[in-house]
């Protein structure tokens, strides 16, 4: 009678399976990161800084996303119950500009400091043309 060879699960098999799962997870993460789904701002378009500077009232009540570096806090004598006001340096391709961003009081627990990069989902306020933050995340 012929003897059958035993098939064993070796450590090499385990390494191959774990590497496969790791590759699938990495690809999935990169796909989600590229679509903006990880930031939750996929439903907003990028703000054209030049257009905003020329006529912010034309963009009133629209929602956009911006990414920039906190340059300064501008609300020294403003009560924190009304939120905070920051100057944000935004790169828009070859254009670079600073915009004022109003961060509502609901984000007072978020630590925002000069030099940090953030991604913001903003709405252009009608009348003032200021950018009001709807959501934010560190970049």
C-alpha positions in Angstrom: 0.0 0.0 0.0 1.3 3.5 -0.9 1.9 6.0 1.7 0.4 9.5 1.3 2.6 12.5 2.1 1.4 14.8 4.8 0.6 18.4 3.9 1.7 20.7 6.6 1.0 24.4 7.1 4.5 25.9 7.4 5.5 29.2 8.8 6.2 30.3 5.2 2.5 29.8 4.4 1.6 32.0 7.3 3.9 34.7 6.2 2.5 34.6 2.7 -1.1 34.9 4.0 -0.3 37.8 6.3 1.6 39.6 3.5 -1.4 39.2 1.3 -3.8 40.7 3.9 -1.4 43.5 4.5 -1.2 44.4 0.8 -5.0 44.3 0.5 -5.4 46.6 3.6 -2.7 49.0 2.3 -4.3 49.3 -1.2 -7.8 49.9 0.4 -6.4 52.6 2.6 -4.7 54.4 -0.3 -7.9 54.2 -2.4 -10.0 55.8 0.5 -7.3 58.4 1.2 -7.2 59.5 -2.5 -10.9 60.0 -2.7 -11.1 62.3 0.3 -13.3 59.8 2.1 -11.0 59.6 5.0 -11.4 63.4 5.7 -15.1 63.4 5.1 -14.8 66.4 2.8 -15.5 64.5 -0.5 -18.7 66.4 -0.9 -17.0 69.8 -1.1 -14.9 71.3 -3.9 -11.6 73.1 -3.5 -11.9 76.8 -3.0 -10.3 78.9 -5.8 -8.4 81.5 -3.8 -8.1 84.0 -6.6 -11.8 83.9 -7.2 -12.5 84.2 -3.5 -10.2 87.2 -3.2 -11.8 89.0 -6.2 -15.4 88.5 -5.1 -16.2 86.5 -2.1 -19.9 87.5 -2.2 -20.3 85.6 -5.4 -19.4 82.4 -3.5 -21.8 83.1 -0.6 -23.5 80.1 1.1 -21.4 77.6 -0.9 -19.3 74.9 0.8 -15.6 74.4 -0.1 -12.6 72.7 1.3 -9.2 74.4 1.9 -5.9 73.1 3.3 -3.4 75.5 4.9 -1.1 76.4 7.7 -2.3 78.5 10.7 -0.4 81.8 10.4 -1.9 83.7 13.4 -4.9 84.0 15.7 -6.7 87.3 15.1 -9.3 87.4 17.8 -7.4 88.7 20.9 -10.4 90.7 22.3 -13.1 88.4 21.1 -15.0 86.1 23.5 -14.3 82.4 22.9 -18.1 81.8 23.2 -18.3 83.3 19.7 -15.6 81.0 18.3 -12.1 81.9 17.2 -10.7 83.7 14.1 -7.5 82.5 12.4 -5.4 83.6 9.5 -4.7 80.6 7.3 -2.0 80.5 4.6 -3.5 78.5 1.7 -1.6 77.2 -1.4 -3.8 77.0 -4.5 -1.4 75.7 -7.1 0.9 78.6 -8.0 -1.3 81.0 -6.0 -0.6 81.5 -2.3 -2.8 83.7 -0.1 -4.0 84.2 3.4 -7.7 84.0 4.3 -9.6 84.6 7.5 -11.3 81.5 8.9 -13.9 81.7 11.7 -13.8 78.5 13.8 -17.2 78.2 15.7 -17.3 77.6 19.4 -18.2 74.0 18.9 -14.5 73.4 18.0 -13.2 75.2 21.1 -11.9 71.8 22.4 -9.7 71.5 19.3 -6.1 72.6 19.9 -5.2 74.9 16.9 -1.8 76.5 17.1 0.4 78.6 14.8 2.3 76.5 12.2 0.0 73.5 12.2 -1.6 72.3 9.0 -5.3 71.7 8.8 -7.9 70.7 6.3 -11.1 72.7 6.6 -14.6 72.3 5.2 -15.9 75.9 5.0 -18.9 77.8 4.0 -18.7 81.4 2.7 -20.9 83.6 4.9 -23.3 85.8 3.0 -22.8 89.5 3.7 -19.3 89.3 5.3 -17.7 86.8 2.9 -15.8 85.2 5.8 -15.1 81.5 5.7 -16.9 79.7 8.5 -15.6 76.2 9.4 -18.1 73.4 9.2 -15.5 70.6 9.9 -11.8 70.4 10.3 -9.0 67.8 10.6 -5.2 68.0 11.0 -3.4 67.5 7.7 
